Amino acid sequence: MTAAVRSELTRLGQPRLLLTWFGLMALFALLVNTVMVSFVSGGGSLPPGAPGVAFPTLVDLEAPSGLMAGLAAASNMFGIVTLSFWAVSVAGDYSSGLVRLLVAAEPRRWPLLVGKVGALLVVTAVATTVAAIANVLAVTPMAVPAGIDTAAWGTDVVAVVGRTWLDLYLSLVVWGVLGLVIAVLTRSAAVAISIGVGYVLVVESLIRMIGDAPAEWLLGSTLNAVAQGGTEAIGYGSALALAAAYVILGLVIAGAVFVRRDVTD
C-alpha cells in the first residue's frame, strides 16, 4: 500500500503538473479576493443561486473569519481545478496504457486505486495550503484601502485559518472524488471534467429554479456548505455527513468498475 502511494506521488510530482495545479489555485485566490473586496466594499449583491460564487457580506468580511472569506467564495473554482487534475491523473493512466503495466505488476487492483487516492489526497492538501497562503497575501493589502475594517482579523487567527483550511480541503476531496469516479467510468479526462463541472454548476443551478426541488441536498449545495462551514439551508454536520456519503458511494462505484473492468482493450 505504501509503495503504491509513493509510486503515485512520484508520478504526480512532475514540476509542470504541480506548477499548473498550484498556480491555478493561487491565481483564483488572487482574482476572487480582488473581485470580492471591490464587490463587497461597493455594496453589491449577487442574485440568489448565482453559479460558481458565494461572496460574503461586508459584515461577514469584517468579522474574524473575514481574513479567509475568499477561500469559501472561490471554493467552486478551486473545486473545478481539483476535479480536473484528479480526472487527468486517472484518465491519463488509461490513455497512456500505463494502467495495463500497473495491473500486470499488481494483480490485486484495489491497492492501486487506494494508492492513487492516497497520493491525490496528499497533493490536494498541499494545493489547499497554497490557496490559503495566496488568499492571505492577496486580501491583506487590499482590504484597508477599500474601506474594510480589518481590526477583528487578528482574533483567533490560528483557529480561523485552520478551520477554513480544513473546510476547503474536505470540499475539494469531494470534488476530486467526483472527477476520479467519472474518469474511471469514461476513461476520458475531458469527458469527466465536462460532466462534473456541467452538473454541479449548470444542472444544479437549473434544479434550484424549481421551487419545490430539494436543492439543499444536492452535491453542489453540499460542497458549498462544507466549504463555508455550514449555511442557512444545511448545517455543517449534515453537510459533512452528506459529503462523506457521496465520497463513499463514489469510491465504491469507482472501485467496483476498476477492479472488474478489462483494461486490455
Summary of the structure (lengths in Angstrom):
residues: 265
radius of gyration: 19.2
end to end distance: 26.5
largest distance: 61.6
contacts: 862
relative contact order: 0.14
helix: 80%
strand: 0%
